[in-house]
Amino acid sequence: MTEYLIGIMFHEPEAWKLWSKGIIEDYESSTGLYVEADSLQEAMSWAETVGEKLLKYVNEDDSLNYKELGYYCWHEPNIEESGWSHCLGHFQHVKAGEMPVLENMSTKAYEKWQNENT
């Protein structure tokens, strides 16, 4: 098995509300997840499942549809050049089929981690 760093796009309710009112132009958030899997395709598929769960969790809305909203995941093949070198320690490590702690994937959780690690 190989571990892949996968980027996950989603939105949080506060940014969505501001965007809906025309106050901000960009409402999307992203986070990373290390996924151990037999293939990149398996890792990407699992990350999309996590992305959908994360979107529903942070918005407290089970009706949201990850793909219908245009969200996607991507693979970061060169971790050192990913632009996330400052926060790699924040990302959770899971095996395909294992759900990460969604609460620890929000912007609020990242801010807390950042305060504790800078």
N, C-alpha and C positions, 0 to 999 in steps of 0.2 A: 504494500500500500504506500501511497505517496500523500504528503500533506500539501494542499494547495491553499494559497491566500485568495479568497474570493471577496470581491466588493459587492455590497448589497445596497440598492437604492430603495428609499421609502420616504414617507413624509410624517411629520408629527403635527398634532392638532393646532398648536400655537402658530406655527409658521403657515399652515393651511388657512387659518382664519385671517391672518394678516394679508396673505396673498389674495384671498377672496375679496378683501376690502380695497385692494389696489395699493396697499401700503408698501409691500415688497414685491420684487420681481421674481425671486427664486424661493421656492418653498421646500425643495427636496433636500433630504438628508442622505447621508451614506455612512456605512460602517463596514468593517471588515470581519471576516470569520475564517479561521484556518479550518479546513475540512480535510480529514484523512479519508481517502477513498481509493478504490481500485483504478479509477480513471478520472480524467478531468471532467468528462461528461457526467459521471456519477456525482462528483463534487458540485458541479454547477446545478444539477437538478436538485440536490439536497439544499443548496443555498437558496434556490428559488422558493422551496417549501418554507425554509426559515424566514425568508423575506416576507412572504405572505402572512405568516404567523406574527412576525414582528410588527408589520403594518397594522394588523387588526388589534394587536395587544396595545400598542402605544396610543392608538386612537379610540380604544374601547368600542370598536365597531366591527362586528363579525360580518357585516354585509360588504365590506370593501374587498375588491378583487385586484390583486397585485398586477396581473398582466393587463387587465382592462384599463387600469390607470397608467399603463405604459412603463411600468417599472421593470427593471431587469437586474441581472447580476453580471459581473465580469471577473475574469481571472487576472490577477496581477502576477505575471510570470517572473518579473524581476523585482523582488521585494525591496531591495535597496533603492531602486529608482521609482518606487510606487508613489512617492509623495506622502507616504504614511510613516516614514522612518521615525518620526517624533512620537508615534502612538501605537506602534506594533505591540507593545506590552499590554495594551488595553484589550486587544482582540482575543476572543476565546478560541480554544482548540477543541474540536469535536470530531467524532467519526461520522461518516455518512449514516444517517438514521438516528443520530443522537441529537436531541434538541439542546441548544445552549440556553443559558439563563437569559431570557428575553429582557428582563428588567435591567440587565447589565449592558444592553446594547443601545440604549437611548442616549440622546444628547445630554440629558441630566446626569446619567451614569458616567459618560465620558468626562464631563466637567468635574465631577467628583474625583475621578481617577486622576485627571490632570492636576488638580489641586494637591492631591496626595503624592504625586510623583514629579513635581517640579521644584 
